Amino acid sequence: MIRFRLSILPLVFAALLLGSIAAAPARAQDVPPPRPWNSLDPAQRDVLSPLQDKWDTMPPRRQATMLKRAEQWTTLPPRQREEIRERIARWQLMTPQERKQTRENRRQFQQLPPQQRAKLHAAFERFQQLPPQQREQLIKQWHAIPPAKRLQWMKQSGHNGPPPGGR
């Protein structure tokens, strides 16, 4: 069961990582023909093996999307694939509520102006560069702040200092 989850996870995460493919309005001639499982080459079947039972019933457009993502997956450097697998494993360990919150956070982040997204991304990168002990300490300090006070601090615009009561 865990092997199955971990084997499909790269495809799911690659889809998230590589972004969604914008589909043009569907026209009859744009719909690719269905691809039976047995028509896939061995490398494609290997990457897409978690979908084997569903493959022949998938809509052709979905099959084409999955084939493209599988091809993208195989071109990723091994280190990047490993990072993706680790993220997928963390996702699998999340509770449904944690996943819901993560999706909501992502939605809110995507709605921010590009300049604010860049600023948050830079702050996250700086946080990631801190020694593990310092990151742990900052997380503890953040959680020690009452939720109402954290929310108040987060709503303040342009605040560059530490959260109130955080240091």
DSSP file with accessible surface (Angstrom, degrees, kcal/mol):
  #  RESIDUE AA STRUCTURE BP1 BP2  ACC     N-H-->O    O-->H-N    N-H-->O    O-->H-N    TCO  KAPPA ALPHA  PHI   PSI    X-CA   Y-CA   Z-CA
    1    1 A M     >        0   0  161      0, 0.0     4,-2.5     0, 0.0     5,-0.2   0.000 360.0 360.0 360.0 -47.2    0.0    0.0    0.0
    2    2 A I  H  >  +     0   0  122      2,-0.2     4,-3.0     1,-0.2     5,-0.3   0.920 360.0  53.1 -65.2 -40.1    2.8    2.4    0.9
    3    3 A R  H  > S+     0   0  193      1,-0.2     4,-2.3     2,-0.2    -1,-0.2   0.927 109.6  49.1 -59.8 -42.8    4.7    1.4   -2.2
    4    4 A F  H  > S+     0   0   95      2,-0.2     4,-1.9     1,-0.2     5,-0.3   0.950 112.4  47.3 -62.1 -47.3    1.6    2.2   -4.3
    5    5 A R  H  X S+     0   0  108     -4,-2.5     4,-1.7     1,-0.2    -2,-0.2   0.930 114.6  45.9 -59.5 -47.0    1.1    5.6   -2.6
    6    6 A L  H  < S+     0   0   77     -4,-3.0    -1,-0.2     1,-0.2    -2,-0.2   0.843 110.3  54.3 -69.0 -29.4    4.8    6.5   -3.0
    7    7 A S  H  < S+     0   0   29     -4,-2.3     4,-0.4    -5,-0.3    -1,-0.2   0.858 113.6  40.4 -75.8 -30.5    4.9    5.4   -6.6
    8    8 A I  H >X S+     0   0   31     -4,-1.9     4,-1.9    -5,-0.2     3,-0.6   0.769 100.1  76.9 -84.5 -22.9    1.9    7.5   -7.7
    9    9 A L  H 3X S+     0   0    7     -4,-1.7     4,-3.2    -5,-0.3     5,-0.4   0.867  85.5  58.8 -59.1 -39.3    3.0   10.4   -5.6
   10   10 A P  H 3> S+     0   0    9      0, 0.0     4,-2.8     0, 0.0    -1,-0.2   0.915 107.4  48.6 -58.1 -37.8    5.8   11.6   -8.0
   11   11 A L  H <> S+     0   0    3     -3,-0.6     4,-2.0    -4,-0.4    -2,-0.2   0.933 113.2  46.6 -65.6 -44.5    3.2   12.0  -10.7
   12   12 A V  H  X S+     0   0   72     -4,-1.9     4,-1.8     1,-0.2    -1,-0.2   0.951 117.0  42.9 -63.0 -47.4    0.9   13.9   -8.5
   13   13 A F  H  X S+     0   0   36     -4,-3.2     4,-3.8     1,-0.2     5,-0.3   0.900 110.1  55.8 -69.6 -38.2    3.6   16.2   -7.2
   14   14 A A  H  X S+     0   0    0     -4,-2.8     4,-3.2    -5,-0.4     5,-0.2   0.906 105.6  54.0 -59.0 -37.1    5.1   16.6  -10.6
   15   15 A A  H  X S+     0   0   18     -4,-2.0     4,-0.6    -5,-0.2    -1,-0.2   0.923 114.3  40.5 -61.9 -42.4    1.8   17.8  -11.7
   16   16 A L  H  < S+     0   0   94     -4,-1.8     3,-0.4     2,-0.2    -2,-0.2   0.923 118.7  46.5 -69.8 -44.7    1.8   20.4   -8.9
   17   17 A L  H  < S+     0   0   64     -4,-3.8    -2,-0.2     1,-0.2    -3,-0.2   0.923 115.7  42.9 -65.2 -46.2    5.4   21.3   -9.4
   18   18 A L  H  < S-     0   0   66     -4,-3.2    -1,-0.2    -5,-0.3    -2,-0.2   0.544 113.0-122.7 -83.0  -4.7    5.4   21.7  -13.1
   19   19 A G     <  -     0   0   32     -4,-0.6     2,-0.2    -3,-0.4    -1,-0.2   0.086  33.0 -63.6  84.2 160.3    2.1   23.5  -13.1
   20   20 A S        -     0   0  106     -4,-0.1     2,-0.6    -3,-0.1    -4,-0.0  -0.520  47.4-119.0 -82.6 151.5   -1.0   22.8  -14.8
   21   21 A I        -     0   0   69     -2,-0.2     2,-0.4     1,-0.0    -2,-0.1  -0.799  27.4-125.8 -91.7 122.6   -1.2   22.7  -18.5
   22   22 A A        -     0   0   97     -2,-0.6     2,-0.5     1,-0.0    -1,-0.0  -0.545  24.6-145.5 -71.5 126.5   -3.7   25.3  -19.9
   23   23 A A        -     0   0   77     -2,-0.4     3,-0.1     3,-0.0    -1,-0.0  -0.804   5.7-135.9 -97.5 132.1   -6.2   23.6  -22.1
   24   24 A A        -     0   0   68     -2,-0.5     3,-0.1     1,-0.2    -1,-0.0  -0.406  49.7 -69.9 -74.7 160.3   -7.5   25.4  -25.1
   25   25 A P        -     0   0  113      0, 0.0     2,-0.2     0, 0.0    -1,-0.2  -0.278  65.0-104.9 -52.6 134.4  -11.3   25.1  -25.7
   26   26 A A        +     0   0   74     -3,-0.1     2,-0.3     3,-0.0     3,-0.0  -0.435  41.3 179.7 -71.0 132.8  -12.0   21.6  -26.8
   27   27 A R    >>  -     0   0  141     -2,-0.2     3,-1.7    -3,-0.1     4,-0.7  -0.943  40.4-112.5-125.8 152.5  -12.7   20.9  -30.4
   28   28 A A  G >4 S+     0   0   91     -2,-0.3     3,-1.0     1,-0.3    -1,-0.1   0.887 118.0  50.0 -53.5 -42.0  -13.4   17.5  -31.8
   29   29 A Q  G 34 S+     0   0  145      1,-0.2    -1,-0.3    -3,-0.0    -3,-0.0   0.667 103.4  62.1 -74.4 -13.5  -10.1   17.4  -33.8
   30   30 A D  G <4 S+     0   0   61     -3,-1.7    -1,-0.2     2,-0.1    -2,-0.2   0.624  78.9  99.1 -83.9 -14.2   -8.1   18.4  -30.7
   31   31 A V  S << S-     0   0   67     -3,-1.0    30,-0.0    -4,-0.7    -5,-0.0  -0.635  74.0-134.3 -78.0 119.2   -9.1   15.3  -28.7
   32   32 A P        -     0   0   38      0, 0.0    29,-0.1     0, 0.0    31,-0.1  -0.362  27.5-100.0 -69.6 154.6   -6.3   12.8  -28.9
   33   33 A P        -     0   0  100      0, 0.0    31,-0.0     0, 0.0     0, 0.0  -0.385  47.7 -91.6 -69.9 152.9   -7.2    9.2  -29.6
   34   34 A P        -     0   0   90      0, 0.0    22,-0.1     0, 0.0    27,-0.0  -0.330  35.0-144.9 -63.4 147.5   -7.4    6.8  -26.7
   35   35 A R        -     0   0   85     20,-0.2     5,-0.1    -3,-0.1     0, 0.0  -0.929  11.6-139.8-116.6 105.5   -4.1    5.0  -25.9
   36   36 A P    >   -     0   0   73      0, 0.0     3,-1.8     0, 0.0     4,-0.4  -0.300  24.1-114.7 -60.5 149.7   -4.7    1.4  -24.6
   37   37 A W  G >  S+     0   0   15      1,-0.3     3,-1.7     2,-0.2     8,-0.1   0.891 115.5  58.2 -52.8 -42.1   -2.3    0.5  -21.7
   38   38 A N  G 3  S+     0   0  138      1,-0.3    -1,-0.3     7,-0.0     7,-0.0   0.671  96.7  63.2 -67.9 -13.5   -0.6   -2.2  -23.9
   39   39 A S  G <  S+     0   0   57     -3,-1.8    -1,-0.3     2,-0.1    -2,-0.2   0.602  83.0  97.9 -85.6 -10.7    0.3    0.5  -26.5
   40   40 A L  S <  S-     0   0    2     -3,-1.7    -3,-0.0    -4,-0.4    -5,-0.0  -0.488  80.0-115.4 -76.0 147.7    2.6    2.3  -24.0
   41   41 A D     >  -     0   0   77     -2,-0.2     4,-2.5     1,-0.1     5,-0.2  -0.341  33.5-100.3 -77.1 164.7    6.3    1.6  -24.1
   42   42 A P  H  > S+     0   0   91      0, 0.0     4,-2.2     0, 0.0     5,-0.1   0.870 122.0  52.3 -55.6 -38.9    7.9    0.0  -21.1
   43   43 A A  H  > S+     0   0   63      2,-0.2     4,-2.2     1,-0.2     5,-0.2   0.920 111.1  47.3 -65.5 -41.8    9.3    3.2  -19.7
   44   44 A Q  H  > S+     0   0   45     -3,-0.2     4,-2.6     1,-0.2    -1,-0.2   0.926 112.2  49.7 -64.3 -44.0    5.9    4.9  -19.8
   45   45 A R  H  X S+     0   0   76     -4,-2.5     4,-0.5     1,-0.2    -1,-0.2   0.878 109.0  53.8 -63.1 -35.9    4.2    1.9  -18.2
   46   46 A D  H >< S+     0   0  119     -4,-2.2     3,-0.8    -5,-0.2    -2,-0.2   0.955 113.9  39.6 -63.2 -50.6    6.8    1.9  -15.4
   47   47 A V  H 3< S+     0   0   22     -4,-2.2    -2,-0.2     1,-0.2    -1,-0.2   0.894 123.3  41.1 -66.7 -38.1    6.3    5.6  -14.5
   48   48 A L  H >< S+     0   0    0     -4,-2.6     3,-2.7    -5,-0.2     4,-0.3   0.344  78.5 117.2 -93.6   8.7    2.5    5.3  -14.9
   49   49 A S  G X<  +     0   0   51     -3,-0.8     3,-1.8    -4,-0.5     4,-0.3   0.791  67.3  62.6 -51.9 -34.6    2.1    1.9  -13.3
   50   50 A P  G 3  S+     0   0   10      0, 0.0    -1,-0.3     0, 0.0     3,-0.2   0.762 105.5  48.9 -63.1 -18.5    0.0    3.2  -10.4
   51   51 A L  G X> S+     0   0   11     -3,-2.7     4,-1.9     1,-0.2     3,-0.9   0.368  78.2 107.0 -98.7   4.5   -2.6    4.1  -13.0
   52   52 A Q  H <> S+     0   0   97     -3,-1.8     4,-0.6    -4,-0.3     3,-0.3   0.888  78.5  49.3 -53.4 -46.2   -2.6    0.8  -14.8
   53   53 A D  H 34 S+     0   0  155     -4,-0.3    -1,-0.3    -3,-0.2    -2,-0.1   0.797 121.4  35.1 -66.4 -27.4   -6.0   -0.3  -13.5
   54   54 A K  H X> S+     0   0  117     -3,-0.9     3,-1.3    -4,-0.1     4,-0.7   0.585  93.5  92.7 -98.1 -15.5   -7.7    3.0  -14.5
   55   55 A W  H >< S+     0   0    0     -4,-1.9     3,-1.5    -3,-0.3   -20,-0.2   0.887  82.8  49.4 -53.6 -51.3   -5.7    3.7  -17.7
   56   56 A D  T 3< S+     0   0  102     -4,-0.6    -1,-0.3     1,-0.3    -2,-0.1   0.691 113.6  47.9 -68.6 -14.1   -8.0    2.2  -20.3
   57   57 A T  T <4 S+     0   0  121     -3,-1.3    -1,-0.3    -4,-0.1    -2,-0.2   0.459  88.0 108.1-102.2  -2.3  -11.1    4.0  -18.8
   58   58 A M  S << S-     0   0   27     -3,-1.5     5,-0.0    -4,-0.7    -3,-0.0  -0.473  81.8-101.9 -71.4 145.9   -9.4    7.4  -18.6
   59   59 A P     >  -     0   0   82      0, 0.0     4,-2.3     0, 0.0     3,-0.4  -0.355  32.9-116.6 -62.2 145.3  -10.5   10.1  -21.1
   60   60 A P  H  > S+     0   0   33      0, 0.0     4,-2.5     0, 0.0     5,-0.2   0.863 115.0  55.0 -54.8 -38.4   -8.0   10.4  -23.9
   61   61 A R  H  > S+     0   0   86      1,-0.2     4,-2.1     2,-0.2     5,-0.1   0.911 108.8  48.4 -63.8 -39.0   -7.2   14.0  -22.9
   62   62 A R  H  > S+     0   0  114     -3,-0.4     4,-2.7     2,-0.2    -1,-0.2   0.907 110.0  52.2 -66.8 -40.8   -6.4   12.9  -19.4
   63   63 A Q  H  X S+     0   0    3     -4,-2.3     4,-2.6     1,-0.2    -2,-0.2   0.938 109.3  49.6 -59.1 -45.2   -4.2   10.1  -20.8
   64   64 A A  H  X S+     0   0   41     -4,-2.5     4,-2.2     1,-0.2    -2,-0.2   0.903 110.9  49.8 -62.0 -41.0   -2.3   12.6  -22.9
   65   65 A T  H  X S+     0   0   34     -4,-2.1     4,-2.4     1,-0.2    -1,-0.2   0.932 111.8  47.6 -63.1 -45.2   -1.8   14.9  -19.9
   66   66 A M  H  X S+     0   0   11     -4,-2.7     4,-2.5     1,-0.2    -2,-0.2   0.887 110.2  52.8 -66.0 -36.6   -0.5   12.0  -17.8
   67   67 A L  H  X S+     0   0   20     -4,-2.6     4,-2.1    -5,-0.2    -1,-0.2   0.921 109.9  48.7 -63.8 -40.5    1.9   10.9  -20.6
   68   68 A K  H  X S+     0   0  105     -4,-2.2     4,-2.3     1,-0.2    -2,-0.2   0.927 112.5  47.6 -65.5 -42.4    3.3   14.4  -20.9
   69   69 A R  H  X S+     0   0   24     -4,-2.4     4,-2.4     1,-0.2    -1,-0.2   0.879 109.3  53.5 -67.4 -36.3    3.8   14.6  -17.1
   70   70 A A  H  X S+     0   0    4     -4,-2.5     4,-2.0     2,-0.2    -1,-0.2   0.908 108.8  50.1 -63.4 -39.6    5.4   11.2  -17.0
   71   71 A E  H  X S+     0   0  132     -4,-2.1     4,-0.9     1,-0.2    -2,-0.2   0.921 110.4  49.4 -64.6 -41.8    7.9   12.4  -19.7
   72   72 A Q  H >X S+     0   0   54     -4,-2.3     3,-0.7     1,-0.2     4,-0.6   0.904 108.3  54.8 -62.7 -40.0    8.6   15.5  -17.7
   73   73 A W  H >< S+     0   0   12     -4,-2.4     3,-1.3     1,-0.2    -1,-0.2   0.915 104.6  52.9 -59.4 -43.8    9.2   13.3  -14.6
   74   74 A T  H 3< S+     0   0   64     -4,-2.0    -1,-0.2     1,-0.3    -2,-0.2   0.720 106.0  54.8 -69.3 -18.8   11.8   11.2  -16.4
   75   75 A T  H << S+     0   0  105     -4,-0.9    -1,-0.3    -3,-0.7    -2,-0.2   0.552  84.4 105.1 -89.9  -8.3   13.8   14.3  -17.5
   76   76 A L  S << S-     0   0   16     -3,-1.3    -3,-0.0    -4,-0.6     5,-0.0  -0.465  81.8-105.3 -71.0 144.2   14.1   15.6  -13.9
   77   77 A P     >  -     0   0   71      0, 0.0     4,-2.3     0, 0.0     3,-0.4  -0.340  31.9-112.2 -63.7 150.1   17.6   15.3  -12.3
   78   78 A P  H  > S+     0   0  101      0, 0.0     4,-2.4     0, 0.0     5,-0.2   0.866 116.5  54.8 -53.3 -39.7   17.7   12.5   -9.6
   79   79 A R  H  > S+     0   0  190      1,-0.2     4,-2.3     2,-0.2     5,-0.2   0.917 108.8  47.6 -62.8 -42.1   18.2   15.0   -6.8
   80   80 A Q  H  > S+     0   0   68     -3,-0.4     4,-2.3     1,-0.2    -1,-0.2   0.903 110.3  52.2 -67.2 -38.2   15.0   16.9   -7.8
   81   81 A R  H  X S+     0   0   65     -4,-2.3     4,-2.5     1,-0.2    -1,-0.2   0.914 109.3  50.4 -61.6 -40.9   13.0   13.7   -8.1
   82   82 A E  H  X S+     0   0   91     -4,-2.4     4,-2.3    -5,-0.2    -2,-0.2   0.911 109.0  50.8 -64.7 -41.8   14.2   12.8   -4.5
   83   83 A E  H  X S+     0   0   68     -4,-2.3     4,-2.2     1,-0.2    -1,-0.2   0.913 111.0  49.3 -60.5 -41.3   13.1   16.2   -3.2
   84   84 A I  H  X S+     0   0    1     -4,-2.3     4,-2.6     1,-0.2    -2,-0.2   0.928 108.9  52.0 -64.4 -44.0    9.7   15.7   -4.8
   85   85 A R  H  X S+     0   0   95     -4,-2.5     4,-2.4     1,-0.2    -1,-0.2   0.898 109.1  50.9 -59.3 -40.2    9.4   12.2   -3.3
   86   86 A E  H  X S+     0   0   95     -4,-2.3     4,-2.3     2,-0.2    -1,-0.2   0.917 110.5  48.5 -64.8 -42.0   10.2   13.7    0.1
   87   87 A R  H  X S+     0   0   98     -4,-2.2     4,-2.4     2,-0.2    -2,-0.2   0.906 111.4  50.3 -63.4 -40.6    7.5   16.4   -0.3
   88   88 A I  H  X S+     0   0    4     -4,-2.6     4,-2.5     2,-0.2    -2,-0.2   0.912 108.3  52.3 -64.3 -41.3    5.0   13.8   -1.4
   89   89 A A  H  X S+     0   0   36     -4,-2.4     4,-1.3     1,-0.2    -1,-0.2   0.919 109.9  48.8 -61.5 -41.9    5.8   11.6    1.6
   90   90 A R  H  X S+     0   0  144     -4,-2.3     4,-0.7     1,-0.2     3,-0.3   0.911 109.8  52.4 -63.2 -41.0    5.2   14.6    3.9
   91   91 A W  H >< S+     0   0   59     -4,-2.4     3,-1.2     1,-0.2    -2,-0.2   0.916 106.4  53.6 -59.9 -43.0    1.9   15.3    2.1
   92   92 A Q  H 3< S+     0   0   43     -4,-2.5    -1,-0.2     1,-0.3    -2,-0.2   0.807 105.8  53.9 -64.0 -27.7    0.8   11.7    2.7
   93   93 A L  H 3< S+     0   0  149     -4,-1.3    -1,-0.3    -3,-0.3    -2,-0.2   0.629  89.6 101.9 -81.6 -13.2    1.5   12.1    6.4
   94   94 A M  S << S-     0   0   55     -3,-1.2    -3,-0.0    -4,-0.7    -4,-0.0  -0.387  74.7-120.4 -71.7 149.1   -0.8   15.2    6.6
   95   95 A T     >  -     0   0   67      1,-0.1     4,-2.5    -2,-0.1     5,-0.2  -0.422  31.6-104.3 -76.8 162.3   -4.2   14.9    8.0
   96   96 A P  H  > S+     0   0  109      0, 0.0     4,-2.4     0, 0.0     5,-0.2   0.892 124.4  52.2 -55.3 -37.5   -7.1   16.0    5.8
   97   97 A Q  H  > S+     0   0  117      2,-0.2     4,-2.6     1,-0.2     5,-0.2   0.907 108.2  49.8 -66.9 -40.7   -7.4   19.2    7.8
   98   98 A E  H  > S+     0   0   98      2,-0.2     4,-2.5     1,-0.2    -1,-0.2   0.906 111.7  49.0 -64.4 -39.0   -3.7   20.0    7.3
   99   99 A R  H  X S+     0   0   57     -4,-2.5     4,-2.6     2,-0.2    -2,-0.2   0.918 110.3  50.8 -65.4 -42.1   -4.1   19.4    3.6
  100  100 A K  H  X S+     0   0  135     -4,-2.4     4,-2.3    -5,-0.2    -2,-0.2   0.926 111.7  47.6 -60.4 -44.1   -7.1   21.6    3.4
  101  101 A Q  H  X S+     0   0   90     -4,-2.6     4,-2.8     1,-0.2    -2,-0.2   0.905 110.5  52.0 -65.2 -39.3   -5.2   24.3    5.3
  102  102 A T  H  X S+     0   0   53     -4,-2.5     4,-2.4     2,-0.2    -2,-0.2   0.921 109.8  48.8 -63.0 -44.0   -2.2   23.9    2.9
  103  103 A R  H  X S+     0   0  142     -4,-2.6     4,-2.4     2,-0.2    -1,-0.2   0.909 112.2  49.0 -61.4 -42.3   -4.5   24.3   -0.1
  104  104 A E  H  X S+     0   0   59     -4,-2.3     4,-2.7     2,-0.2    -2,-0.2   0.913 110.0  51.0 -64.9 -42.2   -6.1   27.4    1.4
  105  105 A N  H  X S+     0   0   79     -4,-2.8     4,-2.6     1,-0.2    -1,-0.2   0.916 111.2  48.6 -60.2 -42.5   -2.7   28.9    2.2
  106  106 A R  H  X S+     0   0  131     -4,-2.4     4,-2.6     2,-0.2    -2,-0.2   0.918 110.5  50.9 -64.2 -43.1   -1.6   28.2   -1.4
  107  107 A R  H  X S+     0   0  107     -4,-2.4     4,-1.2     1,-0.2    -2,-0.2   0.940 112.4  46.5 -59.9 -46.4   -4.7   29.8   -2.8
  108  108 A Q  H  X S+     0   0   97     -4,-2.7     4,-0.6     1,-0.2     3,-0.4   0.902 111.4  51.8 -63.9 -41.3   -4.2   32.9   -0.6
  109  109 A F  H >< S+     0   0   67     -4,-2.6     3,-1.3     1,-0.2    -1,-0.2   0.921 107.1  52.9 -60.3 -44.1   -0.6   33.1   -1.7
  110  110 A Q  H 3< S+     0   0   92     -4,-2.6    -1,-0.2     1,-0.3    -2,-0.2   0.763 104.7  56.8 -65.1 -23.9   -1.5   32.9   -5.4
  111  111 A Q  H 3< S+     0   0  132     -4,-1.2    -1,-0.3    -3,-0.4    -2,-0.2   0.600  87.0 100.2 -83.5 -10.7   -3.9   35.8   -4.9
  112  112 A L  S << S-     0   0   42     -3,-1.3     5,-0.0    -4,-0.6    -3,-0.0  -0.397  88.3 -94.8 -71.2 153.2   -1.2   38.1   -3.5
  113  113 A P     >  -     0   0   72      0, 0.0     4,-2.4     0, 0.0     3,-0.5  -0.333  38.9-110.6 -62.2 150.0    0.4   40.7   -5.8
  114  114 A P  H  > S+     0   0   94      0, 0.0     4,-2.5     0, 0.0     5,-0.2   0.856 117.2  55.0 -53.3 -38.4    3.6   39.4   -7.4
  115  115 A Q  H  > S+     0   0  168      1,-0.2     4,-2.0     2,-0.2     5,-0.1   0.913 109.9  45.7 -64.6 -41.0    5.8   41.8   -5.4
  116  116 A Q  H  > S+     0   0   97     -3,-0.5     4,-2.5     2,-0.2    -1,-0.2   0.894 111.4  52.4 -70.3 -37.1    4.3   40.6   -2.1
  117  117 A R  H  X S+     0   0   69     -4,-2.4     4,-2.6     1,-0.2    -2,-0.2   0.926 109.7  49.6 -61.8 -43.0    4.7   36.9   -3.2
  118  118 A A  H  X S+     0   0   63     -4,-2.5     4,-2.5    -5,-0.2    -2,-0.2   0.904 109.9  51.2 -62.5 -39.9    8.4   37.6   -4.0
  119  119 A K  H  X S+     0   0  105     -4,-2.0     4,-2.2     2,-0.2    -2,-0.2   0.930 112.3  45.6 -64.1 -44.4    8.9   39.2   -0.6
  120  120 A L  H  X S+     0   0   83     -4,-2.5     4,-2.5     2,-0.2    -2,-0.2   0.901 111.8  52.2 -65.4 -40.1    7.4   36.2    1.2
  121  121 A H  H  X S+     0   0  107     -4,-2.6     4,-2.5     1,-0.2    -2,-0.2   0.924 109.5  49.1 -62.3 -43.2    9.4   33.8   -0.9
  122  122 A A  H  X S+     0   0   42     -4,-2.5     4,-2.4     2,-0.2    -1,-0.2   0.908 110.7  50.5 -63.1 -41.1   12.6   35.6    0.0
  123  123 A A  H  X S+     0   0   38     -4,-2.2     4,-2.4     1,-0.2    -1,-0.2   0.912 110.5  49.8 -63.4 -40.5   11.7   35.6    3.7
  124  124 A F  H  X S+     0   0  107     -4,-2.5     4,-2.6     2,-0.2    -2,-0.2   0.917 109.3  51.4 -63.6 -42.9   11.0   31.8    3.5
  125  125 A E  H  X S+     0   0   80     -4,-2.5     4,-1.2     1,-0.2    -1,-0.2   0.908 110.1  49.2 -60.9 -42.3   14.4   31.3    1.7
  126  126 A R  H  X S+     0   0  161     -4,-2.4     4,-0.6     1,-0.2     3,-0.4   0.918 110.5  51.2 -62.6 -42.5   16.1   33.2    4.5
  127  127 A F  H >< S+     0   0   57     -4,-2.4     3,-1.3     1,-0.2    -2,-0.2   0.921 107.4  53.1 -59.7 -43.3   14.3   31.1    7.1
  128  128 A Q  H 3< S+     0   0   81     -4,-2.6    -1,-0.2     1,-0.3    -2,-0.2   0.776 103.8  57.4 -65.0 -26.2   15.4   27.9    5.4
  129  129 A Q  H 3< S+     0   0  149     -4,-1.2    -1,-0.3    -3,-0.4    -2,-0.2   0.608  86.1 101.4 -80.6 -12.4   19.0   29.0    5.5
  130  130 A L  S << S-     0   0   43     -3,-1.3     5,-0.0    -4,-0.6    -3,-0.0  -0.354  88.8 -92.9 -68.3 153.4   19.0   29.4    9.3
  131  131 A P    >>  -     0   0   64      0, 0.0     4,-2.2     0, 0.0     3,-0.5  -0.336  39.2-111.9 -61.8 148.1   20.5   26.6   11.4
  132  132 A P  H 3> S+     0   0   72      0, 0.0     4,-2.7     0, 0.0     5,-0.2   0.864 116.4  54.2 -52.4 -40.3   17.9   24.0   12.5
  133  133 A Q  H 3> S+     0   0  146      1,-0.2     4,-2.3     2,-0.2     5,-0.1   0.897 108.9  48.0 -63.7 -39.6   18.1   25.0   16.1
  134  134 A Q  H <> S+     0   0   89     -3,-0.5     4,-2.4     2,-0.2    -1,-0.2   0.901 111.2  50.5 -68.9 -38.9   17.4   28.7   15.3
  135  135 A R  H  X S+     0   0   68     -4,-2.2     4,-2.4     2,-0.2    -2,-0.2   0.935 110.7  49.8 -61.2 -46.2   14.4   27.6   13.1
  136  136 A E  H  X S+     0   0  112     -4,-2.7     4,-2.5    -5,-0.2    -2,-0.2   0.911 110.4  50.3 -57.8 -44.9   13.0   25.5   15.9
  137  137 A Q  H  X S+     0   0   98     -4,-2.3     4,-2.6     1,-0.2    -1,-0.2   0.921 110.4  49.0 -61.9 -43.6   13.4   28.4   18.3
  138  138 A L  H  X S+     0   0   47     -4,-2.4     4,-2.6     2,-0.2    -1,-0.2   0.901 110.9  50.5 -63.5 -39.1   11.6   30.8   16.0
  139  139 A I  H  X S+     0   0   70     -4,-2.4     4,-2.5     2,-0.2    -2,-0.2   0.932 110.6  49.2 -64.5 -43.5    8.8   28.3   15.5
  140  140 A K  H  X S+     0   0  131     -4,-2.5     4,-1.4     1,-0.2    -2,-0.2   0.916 111.7  49.2 -61.0 -43.7    8.4   27.8   19.2
  141  141 A Q  H  X S+     0   0   47     -4,-2.6     4,-0.8     2,-0.2    -1,-0.2   0.915 110.3  51.0 -62.4 -42.4    8.3   31.6   19.7
  142  142 A W  H >< S+     0   0   64     -4,-2.6     3,-1.0     1,-0.2    -2,-0.2   0.932 111.2  47.2 -60.4 -45.7    5.7   31.9   17.0
  143  143 A H  H 3< S+     0   0  127     -4,-2.5    -1,-0.2     1,-0.3    -2,-0.2   0.732 104.2  62.6 -71.0 -20.1    3.5   29.3   18.6
  144  144 A A  H 3< S+     0   0   81     -4,-1.4    -1,-0.3    -3,-0.2    -2,-0.2   0.689  85.0  91.2 -76.8 -18.0    3.9   30.9   22.0
  145  145 A I  S << S-     0   0    6     -3,-1.0     5,-0.1    -4,-0.8    20,-0.1  -0.598  93.1-105.3 -77.4 134.0    2.2   34.1   20.7
  146  146 A P    >>  -     0   0   78      0, 0.0     4,-2.3     0, 0.0     3,-0.6  -0.304  29.3-118.3 -57.4 141.8   -1.6   34.0   21.3
  147  147 A P  H 3> S+     0   0   90      0, 0.0     4,-2.7     0, 0.0     5,-0.2   0.858 112.8  54.1 -52.9 -39.8   -3.4   33.4   18.0
  148  148 A A  H 3> S+     0   0   78      1,-0.2     4,-2.3     2,-0.2     5,-0.1   0.902 110.1  47.2 -63.5 -38.6   -5.3   36.7   18.1
  149  149 A K  H <> S+     0   0   91     -3,-0.6     4,-2.4     2,-0.2    -1,-0.2   0.885 111.3  51.1 -71.1 -37.4   -1.9   38.6   18.5
  150  150 A R  H  X S+     0   0   47     -4,-2.3     4,-2.7     2,-0.2    -2,-0.2   0.934 111.0  48.6 -62.2 -44.7   -0.4   36.5   15.6
  151  151 A L  H  X S+     0   0   82     -4,-2.7     4,-2.0     1,-0.2    -2,-0.2   0.921 110.2  51.4 -62.3 -42.8   -3.3   37.4   13.4
  152  152 A Q  H  X S+     0   0  118     -4,-2.3     4,-0.9     1,-0.2    -1,-0.2   0.929 112.1  46.7 -59.9 -45.4   -3.1   41.0   14.3
  153  153 A W  H >< S+     0   0   52     -4,-2.4     3,-0.8     1,-0.2    -2,-0.2   0.918 110.7  52.1 -63.7 -42.8    0.6   41.0   13.4
  154  154 A M  H 3< S+     0   0  108     -4,-2.7    -1,-0.2     1,-0.2    -2,-0.2   0.839 106.2  54.9 -65.0 -31.3    0.0   39.2   10.1
  155  155 A K  H 3< S+     0   0  157     -4,-2.0    -1,-0.2    -5,-0.2     2,-0.2   0.691  84.8 100.2 -76.4 -18.8   -2.6   41.7    9.0
  156  156 A Q  S X< S-     0   0   91     -4,-0.9     3,-0.6    -3,-0.8     2,-0.3  -0.495  73.6-132.7 -68.0 133.9   -0.2   44.6    9.5
  157  157 A S  T 3  S+     0   0  118     -2,-0.2    -2,-0.1     1,-0.2    -1,-0.1  -0.673  77.9   7.7 -91.9 143.7    1.2   45.7    6.2
  158  158 A G  T 3  S+     0   0   55     -2,-0.3     2,-0.6     1,-0.2    -1,-0.2   0.649  78.9 156.8  69.6  18.2    4.9   46.3    5.6
  159  159 A H    <   +     0   0   75     -3,-0.6    -1,-0.2    -6,-0.2    -3,-0.0  -0.642  12.8 172.4 -80.6 119.5    6.0   45.0    9.0
  160  160 A N        +     0   0  132     -2,-0.6    -1,-0.2     2,-0.1    -2,-0.0   0.524  49.6  82.9-104.0  -8.4    9.6   43.9    8.8
  161  161 A G  S    S-     0   0   32      1,-0.2    -2,-0.0     0, 0.0     0, 0.0  -0.203  91.4 -72.5 -88.8-175.5   10.4   43.2   12.4
  162  162 A P        -     0   0   61      0, 0.0    -1,-0.2     0, 0.0     3,-0.1  -0.319  61.7 -88.1 -71.9 159.8    9.7   40.2   14.5
  163  163 A P    >   -     0   0   26      0, 0.0     3,-2.4     0, 0.0     4,-0.3  -0.320  58.9 -82.5 -64.7 151.7    6.2   39.4   15.6
  164  164 A P  T 3  S+     0   0   39      0, 0.0   -11,-0.1     0, 0.0   -15,-0.0  -0.317 118.2   8.9 -56.0 133.9    5.0   41.0   18.8
  165  165 A G  T 3  S+     0   0   69      2,-0.1   -21,-0.0    -3,-0.1   -16,-0.0   0.561  99.0 115.0  74.2   5.5    6.2   39.0   21.8
  166  166 A G    <         0   0    4     -3,-2.4   -25,-0.1     1,-0.1   -24,-0.1   0.677 360.0 360.0 -84.5 -17.5    8.3   36.9   19.5
  167  167 A R              0   0  208     -4,-0.3    -2,-0.1    -5,-0.1    -1,-0.1  -0.955 360.0 360.0-130.3 360.0   11.7   37.8   20.8
